[in-house]
Amino acid sequence: MPQTRAYRAALLHCLADPREVGGEASHEYFADGLLVVEDGRVVQLGDSGSLLPKLAAGVEVVEYADALIVPGFVDTHVHYPQMGVIGSYGTQLLDWLETYTFPAEGRFADPAHARDQAGLFLRELLRNGTTTALVFSTVHPQSVDAFFEAAEKLNLRMIAGKVLMDRNAPDYLTDTAESGYAQSRALIERWHGKGRLHYAVTPRFAPTSTPEQLRLAGQLLGEYPGLYLHTHLSENRQEIDWVRQLFPERSGYLDVYDHYRLLGARSVFAHGVHLCDEECRRLGETGSAVAFCPTSNLFLGSGLLDLARLEGHGVRVGLGTDIGGGTSFSQLHTLSDAYKVLQLQGQSLDPFKALYLATLGGARALYLDDRIGNLQPGKEADFVVLDYRATPLITHRLGEARTLAERLFALMILGDDRAVLETFAAGRSVHRRGS
C-alpha cells in the first residue's frame, strides 16, 4: 500500500529564477498550505482549505504552528573532511591548506575515522536543513566509501568523489595520475547511480594535478555518462598566479580546465571570484556552474563574487558553504553573508532570489532540478520546516514584519540551525530539533 502523509503549514517554493521571471510569478506561496507526500514524492500541494476535504480517509496530517515549509537546501560546494578546522585562525588560502587542511585530511586514511566524520557531517547538514550537497572527500578511497555508505542509509541525494592530487601536496596525500584514475573508476562502478548517489571526478585544483592527471580526469568524464566534475577556480590571486607559472602555455586558469575537457553540464567550479568576462562567457556557453561561497571568501580574504556578471553571461550559480574555509553549515547564514558581499558591490539580493539560490538555483547548477529544488508534484519530497519562533529575536522581528518578503528576509539574516525544526529526505524525517 502507498504510504501517504500530509504536512500543514505555510508553504513557499520557487518556480523560476526571479532574475528571469519577475514578481510573484517566480514563486508560489500558501499562507495555510498542505503538502501531500506519497512514497517519498510530492503528489499535491496547495491551500489546505481546498485539499483537506479531498484527502483519502486515514491519511495522517502533521500540523506545524508558526512555521514555513520550504524545499531542502542545496549546498553546491563543501568539504566533509574539514569540519575539524572550521574557524582556524589567521591565514589566506594557500597557507590555510598547508597549515590546517592537509593535516586534517591525512587522518582520513583511517576508515574508522572517515566513518565517524561522515556520520557527523551528514547529521550537521541535516540539522541545518541541507538535503543535497556536492562534497569533497579526500584522496583516500575509503573516505568516499564512508561518505556514500552513510548517505545511502539515510536515502539522501548526494554527490561526492575522491580527491585527485599527484603533486604540490604532502606525500601522505598524493596519488599518481594512474592510481587516481584507477581508484576513481572503481568508486564510480561501486557508487555512481546507486540509489540517490552520484559521483564527481574531483581534482582539488589545477596546481595539485599534473597535466596527465587532468587529462585522465577528462577521460573519466567521457567514459561514464552523468558524472560530475568538482574543483576550485579563481578563488585567490596568489593561487591564480601559481596556475600561470605551472601552465604557462594556457591563456588562463579556466583555460587549463577547458583544455583537458573538464567544462560542461554538471561541471561545478567553486568560487570564481576573479574571473574575466571571457571566462564567464565560456562557463555560460558550456553549461558549467559556479558555487558562490561567500562565508569562506570573506573568512579567507579571497574577494567578492560578482553575481550579476556571472549571471549576465548565463552562468548557472548555486550556493556553497565551503566548510571548513566557510564558517557555518547553515544556508540561511550563508545567504546573510551573500547579501553583504553583494551590497559591497552595489548589488542587492532579493529574499526570493536568495531562496532560489539555496534551493532551485542550486538544483539547476547540479542539473537535478527535474528531481529536487522545489515542491512541485512529482519531485522528490526533500523539504525543511522552518520555525517562526526559533529564537526570541526572530519571534519579535517576524511579529513586526508586514509582508512575506520581510519575513523571508528576516529569517535569512537572523536564522541559522536553530530555525530548522525538521528536515525530510524522500518523505522521511531525517532530523528533528531536540531529538
URTANOR-V917864 format. One record per helix or strand of 3 or more residues. SS is the DSSP state (alpha for helix, beta for strand). FROM is the first residue (numbers start at 0). TO is the last residue. If there is no record, write none. Layout:
BEGIN
ss=SS from=FROM to=TO
ss=SS from=FROM to=TO
END
This chain:
BEGIN
ss=beta from=3 to=13
ss=alpha from=22 to=25
ss=beta from=26 to=37
ss=beta from=40 to=46
ss=alpha from=47 to=53
ss=beta from=59 to=70
ss=beta from=72 to=78
ss=alpha from=79 to=84
ss=alpha from=92 to=108
ss=alpha from=110 to=126
ss=beta from=129 to=135
ss=alpha from=140 to=152
ss=beta from=157 to=160
ss=alpha from=170 to=172
ss=alpha from=176 to=190
ss=beta from=196 to=202
ss=alpha from=205 to=207
ss=alpha from=210 to=222
ss=beta from=227 to=232
ss=alpha from=236 to=245
ss=alpha from=252 to=258
ss=beta from=266 to=270
ss=alpha from=276 to=285
ss=beta from=288 to=291
ss=alpha from=293 to=298
ss=alpha from=306 to=311
ss=beta from=315 to=318
ss=alpha from=330 to=342
ss=alpha from=350 to=357
ss=alpha from=359 to=364
ss=beta from=382 to=386
ss=alpha from=391 to=399
ss=alpha from=403 to=413
ss=alpha from=416 to=418
ss=beta from=419 to=424
ss=beta from=427 to=431
END
